[in-house]
Amino acid sequence: MTAETIARSALYQEVAQRLRERIFAHELLPGAWVDEQALAESFGISRTPMREALKVLAAEGLVTLKPRRGCYVSQVTERDLDDIFPVLALLEGRCAFEAVRKAGAADLRRLDGIHDRLERWAAAGDVERFFDANQVFHQALQELAGNRWLSQAIGDLRKVLKLVRRHSLRVEGRLAESLAEHRAVMEAIRARDPAAAERAMENHLMSGRAALAAREQPGPMARAAG
């Protein structure tokens, strides 16, 4: 393998990462046509690494390659969300199960610290900081589980969910519900009960989907469903 080959490989990976960032920031909107030529010119590269990068994103589900029509940013439908969340719940539930089995005293202290932040931001009604701490909590469980295949599968699904520029915590009452669900997860972890932690995490993810679905419903019924 030559240095030139390595450099070319690194280039398309860097391009893929830049495109991901634009997609997640919604600079490239869901359903939008991806102008390969214009993007290649803006990056100062040829179309070859651009096409390789788009193949990577297509494999991740972030873009869709259509024969003779070009490349489009993927759109996540309500059906997609109904399909994704049960799978994500199973995967993250298994993470919680394995994390309980492997966690030591220091790990529990770290999780308690993250959970304390969740309690604090919920009490303050700070949705964005609660959301950020929630992501840290889920990532910490993945690290404790130590299963790279689980982490990879979860990461792929969460990339797709980033295409949806909304989350369930904006639904009225959902912040308090989410906190209660996290408390249930933590209680199971402290009790060293892997099966209970798994059930609590699955319930947490599916409740998030239900709240997100309620948010899409118009009128007072949607507010009541939160």
C-alpha positions in Angstrom: 0.0 0.0 0.0 1.4 3.4 -1.0 1.4 6.7 0.8 -0.8 8.0 -2.0 -3.4 5.3 -1.4 -3.5 6.0 2.3 -3.9 9.7 1.7 -6.7 9.1 -0.8 -8.5 6.9 1.7 -8.2 9.5 4.5 -9.5 12.2 2.1 -12.9 10.5 1.4 -13.3 9.7 5.1 -12.7 13.4 5.9 -15.2 14.4 3.2 -17.7 12.0 4.6 -17.3 13.5 8.1 -17.8 17.1 6.8 -20.9 16.0 4.9 -22.3 14.4 8.1 -21.8 17.6 10.0 -23.7 19.6 7.3 -26.5 17.0 7.3 -26.8 17.0 11.1 -26.8 20.8 11.2 -29.5 20.7 8.5 -27.4 22.8 6.1 -28.3 19.9 3.8 -32.0 19.4 4.4 -33.8 16.0 4.4 -34.9 15.3 0.8 -32.5 17.8 -0.7 -30.6 16.9 -3.8 -26.8 16.7 -3.2 -24.9 18.6 -5.8 -21.8 16.5 -6.1 -20.0 18.8 -8.5 -20.6 22.0 -6.4 -19.6 20.3 -3.2 -16.5 18.9 -4.7 -15.5 22.3 -6.0 -16.2 23.9 -2.6 -14.0 21.3 -0.9 -11.3 21.7 -3.6 -11.3 18.0 -4.5 -12.2 15.9 -7.5 -15.5 14.1 -7.8 -13.9 10.7 -7.1 -13.4 11.1 -3.3 -16.8 12.9 -3.1 -18.5 9.9 -4.6 -16.7 7.5 -2.3 -17.8 9.7 0.7 -21.4 9.6 -0.5 -21.2 5.8 -0.7 -20.2 5.7 3.0 -23.1 8.0 3.9 -25.5 5.9 1.9 -24.4 2.8 3.8 -25.1 4.7 7.0 -28.6 5.6 5.8 -27.9 9.3 5.7 -28.2 9.7 2.0 -30.0 7.8 -0.8 -28.4 7.1 -4.1 -30.9 7.0 -6.9 -29.9 5.6 -10.3 -29.8 8.2 -13.0 -31.3 10.8 -10.6 -28.3 11.4 -8.2 -28.0 11.6 -4.5 -30.5 12.9 -2.0 -30.4 13.5 1.8 -32.5 10.8 3.4 -35.9 11.6 4.9 -37.0 9.8 8.1 -40.7 9.1 8.1 -43.0 8.2 11.0 -42.9 4.6 9.8 -39.1 4.7 10.0 -39.3 6.0 13.6 -41.8 3.2 14.4 -39.3 0.7 13.0 -36.1 2.2 14.5 -37.2 2.8 18.1 -38.0 -0.8 19.0 -34.7 -2.0 17.6 -32.9 0.8 19.5 -34.7 -0.1 22.7 -33.6 -3.7 22.4 -30.0 -2.8 21.7 -29.8 -0.2 24.5 -31.6 -2.5 26.8 -28.9 -5.1 26.2 -26.3 -2.4 26.9 -27.9 -1.7 30.3 -27.9 -5.5 31.0 -24.3 -5.9 30.2 -23.2 -2.7 31.9 -24.8 -3.8 35.2 -22.9 -7.1 35.1 -19.5 -5.3 34.4 -19.8 -2.1 36.4 -17.5 -1.6 39.4 -17.8 0.8 42.3 -16.1 3.6 40.4 -18.4 3.1 37.4 -21.4 3.4 39.7 -20.1 6.6 41.1 -19.7 8.0 37.6 -23.2 7.0 36.6 -24.5 8.6 39.9 -22.7 11.8 39.0 -24.3 11.9 35.5 -27.7 11.1 37.0 -27.3 13.9 39.5 -26.9 16.3 36.5 -30.1 14.9 35.1 -31.9 15.7 38.4 -30.5 19.2 38.5 -31.4 20.1 34.9 -34.8 18.6 35.2 -35.5 20.7 38.3 -34.3 23.8 36.4 -36.5 22.9 33.4 -33.4 23.1 31.2 -34.3 20.8 28.4 -31.1 21.3 26.3 -28.8 20.5 29.2 -30.9 17.6 30.3 -30.8 16.3 26.7 -27.0 16.6 26.7 -26.6 14.8 30.0 -29.0 12.1 28.8 -26.7 11.5 25.8 -23.7 11.2 28.1 -25.5 8.7 30.3 -26.4 6.5 27.4 -22.9 6.7 26.1 -21.5 5.8 29.5 -23.6 2.6 29.6 -22.3 1.6 26.1 -18.8 2.1 27.3 -19.4 -0.1 30.4 -21.1 -2.8 28.3 -17.9 -3.0 26.4 -19.5 -4.6 23.3 -18.3 -2.9 20.2 -20.9 -4.5 18.0 -23.7 -3.1 20.2 -22.1 0.3 20.2 -21.7 0.3 16.4 -25.3 -0.7 15.8 -26.6 1.9 18.2 -24.3 4.5 16.7 -25.6 3.8 13.2 -29.3 4.1 14.3 -28.6 7.3 16.3 -27.0 8.8 13.2 -30.2 8.3 11.3 -32.3 9.8 14.2 -30.2 12.9 13.9 -31.9 13.6 10.6 -35.0 14.3 12.6 -34.6 17.8 14.1 -36.7 17.3 17.1 -36.8 15.3 20.3 -39.5 14.1 22.7 -38.3 16.3 25.6 -40.2 19.2 24.2 -43.5 17.5 24.7 -45.3 18.8 27.8 -44.6 16.6 30.8 -42.0 14.5 29.0 -39.0 15.9 31.0 -40.5 14.6 34.3 -41.4 11.3 32.7 -37.9 10.9 31.3 -36.3 11.6 34.6 -38.6 9.1 36.3 -37.5 6.5 33.7 -33.8 7.3 34.4 -34.4 6.9 38.1 -35.8 3.4 37.4 -32.7 2.5 35.3 -30.4 3.8 38.1 -32.4 1.9 40.8 -31.9 -1.3 38.8 -28.2 -0.6 38.3 -27.6 0.1 42.0 -29.5 -3.1 42.9 -27.2 -5.0 40.5 -30.3 -6.3 38.6 -29.3 -6.7 34.9 -32.8 -7.9 33.8 -34.5 -5.0 35.6 -32.1 -2.5 34.1 -32.7 -3.9 30.6 -36.5 -3.6 31.0 -36.2 -0.1 32.4 -34.1 1.0 29.5 -36.4 -0.5 26.9 -39.3 1.2 28.5 -37.4 4.5 28.5 -36.7 4.3 24.7 -40.3 3.3 23.8 -41.7 6.0 26.0 -39.6 8.5 24.1 -41.0 7.3 20.8 -44.6 7.5 22.2 -44.0 11.1 23.3 -42.4 12.0 19.9 -45.5 10.6 18.1 -47.8 12.6 20.4 -45.9 15.7 19.5 -46.8 15.2 15.8 -50.5 15.1 16.6 -52.4 18.4 16.3 -54.6 20.0 18.8 -55.2 19.4 22.6 -55.0 15.6 22.3 -51.3 15.9 21.5 -50.7 18.1 24.6 -52.6 15.7 26.8 -50.7 12.7 25.4 -47.4 14.1 26.7 
